[in-house]
């Protein structure tokens, strides 16, 4: 089957490719983002510009499953509901804070895209909408260490070891965000940008620890 591909700057829109090819392409993109954000194996900002919501979906679903599998959680439904609410609201608020502070991950567009970008800017209030989702994507992918920590803690009964794993996960997740976003944030805005990120990572880790 012929596949129609439309290229717009750094983005590729595939109109009629097989589902298998789409799944494989998205899986490779997810894997590359995890390596880039959590293990810093790529120095390619184009990876960040191609945002997706798979990171937040995978992190949330995995952590939710871990909560349900934890025998120490008695009221699983309410715990699940509270986690969903605070997880989503926290990510939205932190991403919105960064977006309003003009943390922009900008790509280089060819000349024919400049007019489209200007139109897009006019319609979406200076590109804040697109940057919001880029930041949401980065913050979500940066929390994969918390997923790993929560999974390991399922098999550990000692609270001190659990606490140690959680602290390491918070430090790792926060470091991921800071390292990626530092190049896009003005120096006089470091504190107001990174404090909410640290607070979010700490809250998620604490919630998973005490449930």
C-alpha positions in Angstrom: 0.0 0.0 0.0 1.3 3.4 -1.0 2.1 5.7 1.9 1.6 9.4 1.7 4.1 11.4 3.8 3.9 15.1 4.5 6.9 16.8 5.9 6.5 20.0 7.9 9.8 21.2 9.3 10.9 18.6 11.8 7.6 16.8 11.8 6.4 13.9 9.6 2.7 13.2 9.1 1.9 9.8 7.7 -1.6 9.7 6.2 -2.2 6.0 5.3 0.7 3.9 6.6 -0.1 0.4 8.1 -0.9 0.3 11.8 2.1 -2.0 12.4 4.5 0.6 11.0 2.8 3.4 13.1 3.2 1.3 16.3 6.9 0.5 15.5 7.7 4.1 14.7 6.0 5.3 17.9 7.8 2.7 20.0 11.1 3.7 18.6 10.3 7.4 19.3 9.3 6.5 22.9 12.5 4.5 23.4 14.6 7.3 22.0 13.0 9.9 24.3 13.6 7.7 27.3 17.3 7.4 26.4 17.6 11.1 25.7 15.8 12.4 28.8 16.7 9.8 31.4 20.1 8.5 30.2 21.2 11.5 28.1 22.5 9.3 25.2 21.5 11.7 22.5 22.3 15.4 22.1 19.5 16.1 19.6 16.9 18.7 20.4 14.8 17.5 17.5 13.8 14.6 19.8 12.2 17.0 22.2 10.5 19.0 19.5 8.5 15.9 18.4 6.4 15.8 21.6 3.9 13.1 22.4 1.7 12.2 25.3 2.8 8.6 25.4 5.3 9.4 28.2 2.6 10.6 30.6 0.3 7.8 29.6 2.9 5.1 30.2 4.0 6.6 33.5 0.5 7.1 34.8 -0.8 3.6 33.8 2.3 1.8 35.1 2.2 3.6 38.5 -1.5 3.0 38.7 -1.0 -0.7 38.1 1.8 -0.7 40.8 -0.6 0.9 43.2 -3.2 -1.8 42.6 -0.6 -4.6 43.0 0.6 -3.2 46.3 -0.9 -5.3 49.1 -0.4 -2.5 51.6 -3.0 -0.3 49.8 -6.4 -1.1 51.3 -8.6 1.4 49.6 -7.4 0.9 46.0 -10.2 2.8 44.2 -9.8 6.0 46.2 -6.0 5.8 46.1 -6.2 5.4 42.4 -8.6 8.4 42.1 -6.4 10.7 44.3 -3.3 9.7 42.4 -4.9 10.4 39.0 -6.1 13.8 40.2 -2.9 15.0 41.7 -0.7 13.5 39.0 -2.6 15.2 36.2 -3.2 18.5 37.9 0.4 18.6 39.1 1.8 18.0 35.6 -0.5 20.5 34.0 0.3 23.2 36.6 4.1 22.7 36.3 4.0 22.6 32.5 1.7 25.7 32.4 4.1 27.5 34.8 7.1 26.8 32.5 5.1 27.7 29.4 4.0 31.1 30.8 7.6 31.8 31.7 8.4 31.4 28.0 10.4 28.2 28.2 10.4 27.6 24.4 11.9 24.7 22.6 12.1 26.2 19.2 13.1 24.5 16.0 14.5 25.9 12.8 11.8 26.0 10.1 12.3 26.4 6.3 11.1 29.6 4.7 7.8 28.2 3.6 7.0 27.4 7.3 7.6 30.9 8.6 4.2 32.2 7.5 2.5 29.2 9.0 4.3 29.7 12.3 3.3 33.3 12.4 -0.3 32.3 11.8 0.0 29.6 14.4 1.5 32.1 16.8 -1.4 34.5 16.3 -4.0 31.8 16.8 -2.4 30.2 19.9 -1.1 33.2 21.8 2.6 33.1 21.0 3.0 29.4 20.6 2.3 28.8 24.3 -0.1 25.9 23.4 2.6 23.9 21.6 5.3 24.6 24.1 2.9 23.5 26.9 2.7 20.0 25.5 6.4 19.9 24.7 7.1 20.7 28.4 4.4 18.2 29.6 6.1 15.6 27.5 9.6 16.2 28.9 8.3 16.3 32.5 6.5 13.0 32.0 9.4 11.2 30.5 11.7 12.5 33.2 9.7 10.5 35.8 10.6 7.0 34.5 13.0 6.6 37.4 10.0 7.0 39.8 8.3 4.2 37.9 11.4 2.0 38.3 11.6 2.9 42.0 8.0 2.1 42.6 8.3 -1.2 40.8 11.3 -2.3 42.9 9.7 -1.2 46.1 6.9 -3.7 45.4 9.3 -6.4 46.4 11.0 -4.7 49.3 9.5 -4.7 52.8 12.2 -2.7 54.5 11.0 0.9 54.7 14.5 2.4 54.9 15.5 0.7 51.7 12.2 1.9 50.1 13.0 5.4 51.2 16.5 5.2 49.8 15.2 4.1 46.4 12.6 6.9 46.4 15.1 9.6 47.2 17.4 8.4 44.5 14.5 8.4 42.0 13.5 11.9 43.0 17.1 13.2 42.5 17.4 11.3 39.2 14.0 12.6 37.9 14.7 16.2 38.9 18.2 16.1 37.4 16.7 14.9 34.1 14.4 17.9 34.0 17.0 20.4 35.0 19.6 19.1 32.6 17.2 19.1 29.6 15.5 22.4 30.3 18.5 24.5 31.5 19.4 25.4 28.0 15.9 26.8 27.3 15.5 28.8 30.6 16.9 32.2 31.4 19.3 32.3 34.3 17.1 34.7 36.3 14.2 32.3 36.1 15.9 29.1 37.3 14.4 29.2 40.8 10.8 29.9 39.8 11.0 27.2 37.0 12.7 24.4 38.8 11.1 24.7 42.3 7.7 23.5 41.1 9.4 20.6 39.2 11.2 19.5 42.4 8.0 19.8 44.4 6.1 17.7 41.9 8.8 14.9 41.8 8.9 14.9 45.6 5.1 14.7 45.9 4.8 11.8 43.5 7.6 9.9 45.2 6.0 10.6 48.7 2.6 9.5 47.5 4.0 6.2 46.1 6.0 5.7 49.3 3.2 6.2 51.8 0.1 5.5 49.6 
